[in-house]
Amino acid sequence: MESYIVIEEFIKKKTLIERSDYTKKITPFIDKNIIKVLTGQRRVGKSYILFQLILEIKKQNLNANVIYISKELKPFEHIVNDNLLYEFVQSNLKSNAKNYLFVDEVQDIVNFEKALRSLLAENVCDIFITGSNAKLLSGELATYLSGRYVEFAIHPLSYNEFLDFFSLENNSETLNKYIAVGGMPYIKTIGLDENQVYEYLKNVYASILLRDVVARENIRNVRFLENLVEFLADNIGSLFSASNISKYLKSQQILLTPQVVLSYIKSLCNAFFIHKVSRYDIKGKQLFEYGEKYYFEDIGLRNAIRGFNRASDIGKIIENLVYNHLQQLGYTINVGQMDSAEIDFIAEQNGKQIYIQVAYLLNDEQTKKREFGNLLKINNNYRKYVVTLDEYNNSSNYEGIEHIHLRQFLTKTEL
């Protein structure tokens, strides 16, 4: 693994499908003296994006010396701390070539940030790293390397990527398959049989829970953690508070304080397994200090854990998919509150806001009045959407609010 020839042969054994949305963002930073950090949930494809970057570097410079370290491969299991990391890199540098360092799952190396800081200061190699824990950028890395790294959040396949990976047409059948199995990239190898996909995803879930949550966060009550995940899966898009935490604890006959439960939830968020979305007071223009919603990073994982019952789950699944798409497009997302009215999502990017309501079907006047009416209360000129599964050939307009099918919404590359 110490020479590029080996890593090149290693990459050749992989099936690489270009994820250009990410590589186009990252490649301009090649040869810039700043650490490139790829973060995201385990198994979302961070390693494969590294491989694509390595091939791009070799395409630009055949003599480039690539030093590759993966903490998931046995040849690198001895690199357990910053000293060993630093020594390994130093021993593999070439004085007559441009050097590039790639470290996959860097959080498994104790005090890795100390080695990276020194290597960056010495300017001996261009550094790329991946990590599966949000603490990567909130702890020592941020302290040691403030202003010296740029982060790229990697997610499961978007709907557009799902279409490309499987060479599928954008139709109702394909959307239903995406709703069921989600977008973990490795399902390309498994195929789209739901039973087989769910078996694979259950193993991914176990790996995330045990390696990235239980072990890393020192979780003691694993059984309750599993029950908590199931509770979150059943309550996608529901407001979460100390009150309903207490009710849930009583139903489980578990003696844990709401604060401990919230710490467990934070651990799940740190592993990028779920995402917390805070409420925003549209009139007061400030975040609420309590009451938030949670969404799953990959809806296929949620379905593998809890099962997918279309009749009871479809509304919250649609809402989760809309959230995921906004996240993939790089928006900052909050839940909107305006007096007693709730707006499912306020998405902000570059000073521009978008307001979105999500519903399964607008099958009666009361539902239409609620979904469109809540948006009409917002007195500004930003774009507003109602996203549903009502079959429309084209998006329609209601007093300036766009009514759009989920399938069309998920294919939008900008809003």
C-alpha positions as CSV (number, residue, x, y, z in Angstrom):
1,M,0.0,0.0,0.0
2,E,3.0,2.3,0.2
3,S,3.3,3.1,-3.5
4,Y,1.0,4.6,-6.0
5,I,1.2,1.5,-8.2
6,V,-0.5,-0.6,-5.5
7,I,-3.2,2.0,-4.8
8,E,-3.8,2.3,-8.5
9,E,-4.2,-1.4,-8.8
10,F,-6.5,-1.3,-5.8
11,I,-8.7,1.3,-7.4
12,K,-8.8,-0.7,-10.7
13,K,-10.6,-3.5,-8.8
14,K,-13.4,-1.1,-7.8
15,T,-16.4,-0.1,-9.9
16,L,-16.2,3.7,-10.0
17,I,-19.2,5.8,-11.0
18,E,-18.5,9.5,-11.2
19,R,-20.2,11.6,-8.6
20,S,-19.4,14.9,-10.3
21,D,-21.5,17.0,-7.9
22,Y,-18.8,16.4,-5.3
23,T,-15.6,16.1,-7.4
24,K,-16.4,19.4,-9.2
25,K,-16.5,21.1,-5.8
26,I,-13.3,19.5,-4.5
27,T,-10.9,19.5,-7.5
28,P,-10.4,23.3,-7.5
29,F,-8.8,22.8,-4.1
30,I,-6.2,20.3,-5.4
31,D,-2.7,21.7,-4.8
32,K,-4.0,24.4,-2.4
33,N,-2.2,24.4,1.0
34,I,-5.4,23.6,2.9
35,I,-6.7,20.3,4.2
36,K,-9.7,18.9,2.3
37,V,-12.1,17.1,4.7
38,L,-14.8,14.8,3.4
39,T,-17.4,14.1,6.1
40,G,-20.5,11.9,6.2
41,Q,-22.1,8.8,7.5
42,R,-20.3,5.5,7.1
43,R,-20.8,3.9,3.6
44,V,-22.1,6.9,1.8
45,G,-19.2,6.7,-0.7
46,K,-16.4,8.9,0.8
47,S,-13.7,6.4,-0.1
48,Y,-14.8,6.2,-3.7
49,I,-14.7,9.9,-4.1
50,L,-11.1,9.8,-2.8
51,F,-10.4,7.2,-5.4
52,Q,-11.8,9.5,-8.1
53,L,-9.7,12.4,-6.8
54,I,-6.6,10.2,-6.9
55,L,-7.2,9.3,-10.5
56,E,-7.8,13.0,-11.4
57,I,-4.5,13.9,-9.8
58,K,-2.7,11.1,-11.7
59,K,-4.3,12.3,-14.9
60,Q,-3.0,15.8,-14.3
61,N,0.5,14.7,-13.1
62,L,1.7,11.2,-13.9
63,N,4.6,11.6,-11.5
64,A,2.5,12.5,-8.5
65,N,3.3,10.4,-5.4
66,V,0.1,9.4,-3.7
67,I,0.4,8.2,0.0
68,Y,-2.9,6.4,0.8
69,I,-3.9,5.2,4.3
70,S,-7.2,3.5,5.1
71,K,-8.0,2.6,8.6
72,E,-10.4,0.0,7.3
73,L,-7.6,-2.0,5.7
74,K,-5.2,-4.3,7.6
75,P,-2.0,-2.9,6.2
76,F,-2.6,0.3,8.1
77,E,-3.9,-1.0,11.4
78,H,-0.6,-0.2,13.0
79,I,-1.1,3.5,12.4
80,V,-2.9,4.2,15.7
81,N,-1.6,7.7,16.7
82,D,-0.2,10.9,15.4
83,N,3.4,9.9,15.8
84,L,3.0,6.8,13.7
85,L,0.9,8.7,11.1
86,Y,3.6,11.3,10.9
87,E,6.4,8.7,10.6
88,F,4.5,6.8,7.9
89,V,4.0,9.8,5.8
90,Q,7.6,11.0,6.2
91,S,9.0,7.6,5.2
92,N,6.9,7.6,2.0
93,L,7.5,11.2,0.8
94,K,9.4,11.6,-2.5
95,S,11.7,14.6,-2.9
96,N,11.5,14.6,-6.7
97,A,7.7,14.5,-6.9
98,K,4.6,16.3,-5.8
99,N,3.3,14.4,-2.8
100,Y,-0.4,13.8,-1.9
101,L,-1.7,12.3,1.3
102,F,-5.1,10.6,1.5
103,V,-6.3,9.3,4.9
104,D,-9.6,7.5,5.0
105,E,-11.5,7.4,8.3
106,V,-9.0,9.6,10.0
107,Q,-10.9,9.7,13.3
108,D,-9.6,6.2,14.1
109,I,-6.1,7.6,14.6
110,V,-5.6,9.1,18.0
111,N,-4.5,12.8,17.9
112,F,-4.3,12.7,14.1
113,E,-4.7,16.5,14.0
114,K,-1.3,17.0,15.5
115,A,0.4,15.1,12.7
116,L,-1.7,16.9,10.1
117,R,-0.9,20.3,11.5
118,S,2.8,19.7,11.3
119,L,2.6,18.2,7.7
120,L,0.5,21.2,6.6
121,A,2.9,23.7,8.2
122,E,5.9,21.9,6.5
123,N,4.0,22.1,3.2
124,V,5.3,18.6,2.2
125,C,2.1,17.2,0.8
126,D,-1.4,18.0,-0.3
127,I,-3.8,16.5,2.3
128,F,-7.2,14.9,1.9
129,I,-9.0,13.1,4.7
130,T,-12.4,11.5,5.4
131,G,-14.3,11.1,8.7
132,S,-17.5,9.6,9.9
133,N,-18.1,11.6,13.0
134,A,-19.1,15.3,13.3
135,K,-16.7,15.7,16.3
136,L,-14.0,15.7,13.7
137,L,-14.7,19.4,13.0
138,S,-15.9,20.4,16.4
139,G,-13.0,19.3,18.6
140,E,-9.3,19.2,18.3
141,L,-9.2,19.5,14.5
142,A,-11.0,22.8,14.7
143,T,-8.7,23.9,17.5
144,Y,-5.5,22.9,15.9
145,L,-6.4,23.7,12.3
146,S,-8.8,26.6,12.5
147,G,-9.0,28.3,9.0
148,R,-6.7,25.6,7.5
149,Y,-9.3,23.2,6.2
150,V,-12.4,23.1,4.0
151,E,-15.2,20.7,4.6
152,F,-17.2,18.8,2.0
153,A,-20.3,17.0,3.3
154,I,-20.9,13.7,1.4
155,H,-24.4,12.2,1.3
156,P,-26.1,9.1,0.0
157,L,-27.2,9.1,-3.6
158,S,-29.5,11.9,-4.6
159,Y,-32.5,10.9,-6.8
160,N,-30.6,12.1,-9.9
161,E,-27.6,10.0,-8.9
162,F,-29.9,7.1,-8.3
163,L,-31.2,7.4,-11.8
164,D,-27.6,7.5,-13.2
165,F,-26.3,4.7,-11.1
166,F,-29.0,2.3,-12.2
167,S,-29.7,3.8,-15.7
168,L,-33.3,4.2,-14.8
169,E,-36.1,6.3,-16.3
170,N,-37.6,9.0,-14.1
171,N,-41.0,7.6,-13.6
172,S,-43.3,6.6,-10.7
173,E,-41.9,3.1,-10.5
174,T,-38.4,4.4,-10.1
175,L,-39.4,6.9,-7.5
176,N,-41.2,4.2,-5.5
177,K,-38.1,2.1,-5.6
178,Y,-36.0,5.1,-4.4
179,I,-38.6,5.7,-1.6
180,A,-38.2,2.0,-0.5
181,V,-34.4,1.4,-0.8
182,G,-32.9,4.8,-0.5
183,G,-29.5,5.9,-1.9
184,M,-26.6,4.0,-0.2
185,P,-24.2,3.7,-3.1
186,Y,-23.2,0.0,-2.6
187,I,-26.7,-1.2,-3.5
188,K,-25.5,-0.7,-7.0
189,T,-23.5,-4.0,-6.4
190,I,-26.4,-5.7,-4.7
191,G,-29.2,-4.8,-7.0
192,L,-32.7,-3.4,-6.3
193,D,-34.4,-6.5,-4.7
194,E,-35.7,-5.0,-1.5
195,N,-35.2,-8.0,0.7
196,Q,-31.5,-8.2,-0.3
197,V,-31.0,-4.5,0.0
198,Y,-32.6,-4.5,3.5
199,E,-30.3,-7.3,4.6
200,Y,-27.3,-5.3,3.5
201,L,-28.6,-2.1,5.1
202,K,-29.2,-3.9,8.4
203,N,-25.5,-4.7,8.5
204,V,-24.6,-1.1,7.7
205,Y,-26.9,0.0,10.5
206,A,-25.2,-2.4,13.0
207,S,-21.8,-1.1,11.9
208,I,-22.8,2.5,12.4
209,L,-24.4,1.9,15.7
210,L,-21.6,-0.2,17.2
211,R,-18.5,1.5,15.7
212,D,-19.6,5.1,15.3
213,V,-22.1,5.5,18.2
214,V,-21.7,2.9,21.0
215,A,-17.9,2.5,20.9
216,R,-17.0,6.1,20.1
217,E,-19.5,7.7,22.5
218,N,-19.3,5.1,25.3
219,I,-23.0,4.3,25.2
220,R,-23.9,1.9,28.0
221,N,-27.6,1.1,27.3
222,V,-27.4,-0.3,23.8
223,R,-30.9,-1.9,23.9
224,F,-32.4,1.5,24.7
225,L,-30.4,3.1,21.9
226,E,-31.9,0.6,19.5
227,N,-35.4,1.3,20.8
228,L,-34.7,5.1,20.5
229,V,-33.7,4.7,16.9
230,E,-37.0,2.8,16.2
231,F,-38.9,5.6,18.0
232,L,-37.2,8.2,15.8
233,A,-38.0,6.2,12.7
234,D,-41.7,6.1,13.7
235,N,-41.7,9.8,14.4
236,I,-40.0,11.4,11.4
237,G,-41.0,15.1,11.2
238,S,-42.6,15.2,14.6
239,L,-41.6,17.8,17.1
240,F,-39.4,16.3,19.8
241,S,-39.3,17.7,23.3
242,A,-38.5,16.8,26.9
243,S,-42.2,16.1,27.4
244,N,-42.5,13.4,24.7
245,I,-39.1,12.0,25.7
246,S,-40.5,11.5,29.2
247,K,-43.6,9.9,27.9
248,Y,-41.5,7.5,25.8
249,L,-39.3,6.6,28.7
250,K,-42.3,5.8,30.8
251,S,-43.7,3.6,28.0
252,Q,-40.4,1.7,27.9
253,Q,-40.2,1.5,31.7
254,I,-36.6,2.9,31.5
255,L,-35.0,5.0,34.2
256,L,-33.0,7.5,32.2
257,T,-33.3,11.2,32.4
258,P,-34.4,13.2,29.3
259,Q,-30.9,14.8,29.3
260,V,-29.3,11.3,28.8
261,V,-31.7,10.5,26.0
262,L,-30.8,13.8,24.3
263,S,-27.1,12.9,24.7
264,Y,-27.9,9.6,22.9
265,I,-29.6,11.5,20.1
266,K,-26.6,13.8,19.8
267,S,-24.4,10.7,19.4
268,L,-26.6,9.5,16.5
269,C,-26.3,13.0,15.0
270,N,-22.5,13.0,15.4
271,A,-22.4,9.8,13.3
272,F,-24.5,11.6,10.6
273,F,-27.1,8.9,11.0
274,I,-29.9,11.4,11.8
275,H,-30.1,15.2,11.6
276,K,-31.5,17.7,14.0
277,V,-33.6,20.5,12.5
278,S,-34.4,23.4,14.8
279,R,-37.5,25.6,14.7
280,Y,-37.3,29.2,13.4
281,D,-39.7,32.0,14.4
282,I,-40.5,33.7,11.1
283,K,-41.9,36.8,12.7
284,G,-39.3,37.1,15.5
285,K,-36.5,36.0,13.1
286,Q,-34.8,33.8,15.8
287,L,-34.4,30.1,16.6
288,F,-36.5,28.5,19.3
289,E,-34.5,27.1,22.2
290,Y,-36.7,23.9,22.4
291,G,-38.6,21.6,20.2
292,E,-36.9,20.2,17.1
293,K,-37.4,17.5,14.4
294,Y,-35.2,14.7,13.3
295,Y,-34.6,13.2,9.9
296,F,-32.7,10.2,8.7
297,E,-29.6,10.6,6.5
298,D,-30.7,7.6,4.3
299,I,-34.4,6.6,4.1
300,G,-33.4,3.1,3.0
301,L,-31.7,2.6,6.4
302,R,-34.8,3.9,8.1
303,N,-36.9,1.4,6.2
304,A,-34.5,-1.5,6.9
305,I,-34.7,-0.8,10.6
306,R,-38.4,-0.3,11.0
307,G,-40.0,-1.7,7.8
308,F,-41.8,0.4,5.2
309,N,-45.6,0.5,5.4
310,R,-46.6,2.8,2.6
311,A,-50.1,3.4,4.0
312,S,-48.8,4.8,7.3
313,D,-45.3,5.9,6.4
314,I,-45.5,7.6,3.0
315,G,-46.2,11.2,4.4
316,K,-43.1,11.2,6.7
317,I,-40.9,9.5,4.1
318,I,-41.8,12.2,1.5
319,E,-40.9,14.9,4.1
320,N,-37.6,13.2,4.9
321,L,-36.7,13.0,1.2
322,V,-37.4,16.7,0.7
323,Y,-35.2,17.4,3.6
324,N,-32.4,15.2,2.2
325,H,-32.6,16.9,-1.2
326,L,-32.4,20.4,0.3
327,Q,-29.3,19.2,2.3
328,Q,-27.7,17.7,-0.8
329,L,-28.2,21.1,-2.5
330,G,-26.3,22.7,0.3
331,Y,-29.1,24.6,2.0
332,T,-29.2,25.5,5.7
333,I,-32.6,24.1,6.9
334,N,-35.0,25.0,9.7
335,V,-38.6,24.3,10.5
336,G,-40.7,27.5,10.3
337,Q,-43.1,28.7,12.9
338,M,-45.5,31.6,12.3
339,D,-47.9,32.1,15.2
340,S,-49.7,28.8,15.3
341,A,-48.9,27.9,11.7
342,E,-46.0,25.5,10.9
343,I,-43.9,25.7,7.7
344,D,-42.2,22.3,7.1
345,F,-39.0,23.8,5.9
346,I,-37.2,27.1,5.5
347,A,-34.1,26.6,3.4
348,E,-31.5,29.3,3.2
349,Q,-28.5,29.7,0.9
350,N,-26.4,32.8,0.0
351,G,-29.0,35.0,1.7
352,K,-31.9,33.6,-0.2
353,Q,-34.7,31.8,1.5
354,I,-37.2,29.1,0.2
355,Y,-40.3,28.0,2.0
356,I,-41.6,24.5,1.5
357,Q,-44.7,22.6,2.6
358,V,-44.9,18.8,2.2
359,A,-48.0,16.6,1.9
360,Y,-48.8,13.2,0.6
361,L,-51.9,14.3,-1.4
362,L,-54.0,17.4,-1.6
363,N,-57.2,15.3,-1.8
364,D,-59.6,17.8,-0.1
365,E,-60.1,21.5,0.3
366,Q,-59.1,21.6,3.9
367,T,-55.7,20.1,3.1
368,K,-55.2,22.6,0.3
369,K,-56.2,25.5,2.5
370,R,-53.8,24.4,5.2
371,E,-50.7,23.7,3.0
372,F,-51.1,26.8,0.7
373,G,-52.6,29.0,3.4
374,N,-49.7,28.6,5.7
375,L,-47.3,29.8,2.9
376,L,-49.6,32.6,1.9
377,K,-49.2,34.1,5.4
378,I,-45.5,34.7,4.7
379,N,-45.4,38.2,3.3
380,N,-42.2,38.2,1.2
381,N,-41.2,37.5,-2.4
382,Y,-39.1,34.4,-1.8
383,R,-40.1,31.2,-3.7
384,K,-42.6,28.9,-2.0
385,Y,-43.4,25.3,-2.9
386,V,-45.9,22.7,-1.9
387,V,-44.5,19.2,-2.7
388,T,-46.8,16.3,-3.0
389,L,-47.4,13.0,-4.8
390,D,-50.4,14.3,-6.7
391,E,-49.9,13.3,-10.3
392,Y,-49.3,16.5,-12.4
393,N,-47.5,16.5,-15.6
394,N,-46.1,20.0,-14.8
395,S,-45.8,22.1,-11.7
396,S,-48.8,24.3,-11.2
397,N,-49.2,27.7,-9.5
398,Y,-51.6,28.8,-6.7
399,E,-51.4,32.5,-6.0
400,G,-47.7,32.5,-6.6
401,I,-47.0,29.3,-4.8
402,E,-45.6,26.4,-6.9
403,H,-47.3,23.0,-6.5
404,I,-44.8,20.4,-7.6
405,H,-44.6,16.6,-7.7
406,L,-42.0,15.0,-5.5
407,R,-40.4,13.4,-8.6
408,Q,-39.9,16.8,-10.2
409,F,-38.7,18.4,-7.0
410,L,-36.0,15.7,-6.4
411,T,-34.6,16.3,-9.9
412,K,-34.1,20.0,-9.4
413,T,-30.4,21.0,-9.2
414,E,-31.3,24.5,-8.0
415,L,-34.4,26.0,-6.5
